[in-house]
Each structure stands twice: as C-alpha cells, then as structure tokens.
Amino acid sequence: MSKKRKQYSAEFKAKVALAALSNDETVAELASRFGVHPTMINAWKRSLAENASDIFQKGHKSKKQNEAQVDELYRQIGKLQVECDFLSRKLSL
C-alpha cells in the first residue's frame, strides 16, 4: 500500500509562511491550526524570506510562466519542423 503525498497550493503555502513570519503564533501552533508538519512550515517560511525580493524586481515573471512559455515555443518549433520536412519530401518527389 503506497501513501499519496498531499499537495499544497502556492496560495496556501504563502498564507502559512506569512503567518509564520508574523510571529503571532509559534510554529507548533501554526502546524496544528493548518494541519501541516512544522518542518514544512519552516521550509516555506525560509523560502519566502529568501525569495521575497524577486517579487519587487522590474519585469517580474514567475519561473513557471517562463517555463510554460518556453515549452509552448519548443512545441511550435517541433510542429513547424515536421511540417517543413513533410513538405520538402513531397516537393522533391
């Protein structure tokens, strides 16, 4: 029997990390309130603190948006290459 890991949304992680940064409650209290392990809260808090400056950079785009755009462009290049190869073979016959 395999256990399935629970996936948390970025919004949820941000909410928990901001609550941890505010220091109104201890990490243990936050863990029981949100139902998340304290180690995860500390990791999200550290990640937020380290990457917070990226939000304020000019022309900020998330890495996921950039990766999705690159993937789409590679897909289009592959499609065009297949079409070009097909047409060149048909014209040479």
PLY file of the C-alpha trace (Angstrom):
ply
format ascii 1.0
element vertex 93
property float x
property float y
property float z
element edge 92
property int vertex1
property int vertex2
end_header
0.00 0.00 0.00
1.55 3.29 -1.07
0.90 6.60 0.61
0.00 9.54 -1.58
1.67 12.79 -0.62
-0.58 15.73 -0.07
-0.10 18.62 -2.49
-0.50 22.17 -1.21
-1.32 25.15 -3.39
1.03 28.11 -3.66
-1.62 30.31 -2.05
-1.86 28.02 0.96
1.92 27.89 1.34
2.14 31.68 1.14
-0.62 32.08 3.72
1.10 29.73 6.17
4.55 31.25 5.55
3.24 34.79 6.13
1.58 33.65 9.35
4.89 32.13 10.43
6.79 35.32 9.60
4.40 37.43 11.63
5.46 35.56 14.81
1.99 35.90 16.36
1.90 32.15 16.96
4.56 29.51 17.40
5.34 27.10 14.59
3.76 24.30 16.63
0.53 26.27 16.98
0.51 27.03 13.26
1.15 23.37 12.48
-1.87 22.26 14.49
-4.08 25.05 13.11
-3.24 24.38 9.44
-2.66 20.62 9.75
0.89 20.80 8.37
4.16 19.46 9.78
6.32 22.13 11.49
9.29 21.26 9.25
7.24 22.17 6.18
6.24 25.49 7.75
9.88 26.32 8.46
10.87 25.44 4.89
8.09 27.60 3.41
9.00 30.46 5.76
12.67 30.25 4.74
11.76 30.08 1.06
9.53 33.14 1.35
12.20 35.11 3.18
14.88 34.20 0.62
12.75 34.86 -2.48
10.71 37.87 -1.35
12.98 40.32 -3.18
12.16 38.64 -6.52
8.60 39.91 -6.28
9.72 43.52 -6.47
12.08 43.17 -9.42
11.07 45.11 -12.51
9.54 42.93 -15.20
8.96 40.10 -12.74
7.61 36.86 -14.21
7.41 33.65 -12.31
9.62 30.75 -13.33
6.57 28.62 -14.06
5.26 31.20 -16.54
8.64 31.34 -18.26
8.93 27.55 -18.39
5.41 27.21 -19.77
6.17 29.77 -22.47
9.43 28.01 -23.42
7.64 24.65 -23.56
4.97 26.12 -25.86
7.61 27.63 -28.14
9.51 24.33 -28.38
6.25 22.57 -29.22
5.57 25.05 -32.01
9.13 24.67 -33.35
8.74 20.90 -33.43
5.43 21.15 -35.26
6.88 23.54 -37.84
9.91 21.30 -38.34
7.68 18.29 -39.03
5.60 20.31 -41.48
8.73 21.59 -43.25
10.19 18.08 -43.54
6.90 16.71 -44.88
6.58 19.45 -47.50
10.20 19.17 -48.62
9.77 15.41 -49.14
6.57 15.93 -51.13
8.17 18.61 -53.33
11.24 16.52 -54.11
9.15 13.58 -55.44
0 1
1 2
2 3
3 4
4 5
5 6
6 7
7 8
8 9
9 10
10 11
11 12
12 13
13 14
14 15
15 16
16 17
17 18
18 19
19 20
20 21
21 22
22 23
23 24
24 25
25 26
26 27
27 28
28 29
29 30
30 31
31 32
32 33
33 34
34 35
35 36
36 37
37 38
38 39
39 40
40 41
41 42
42 43
43 44
44 45
45 46
46 47
47 48
48 49
49 50
50 51
51 52
52 53
53 54
54 55
55 56
56 57
57 58
58 59
59 60
60 61
61 62
62 63
63 64
64 65
65 66
66 67
67 68
68 69
69 70
70 71
71 72
72 73
73 74
74 75
75 76
76 77
77 78
78 79
79 80
80 81
81 82
82 83
83 84
84 85
85 86
86 87
87 88
88 89
89 90
90 91
91 92
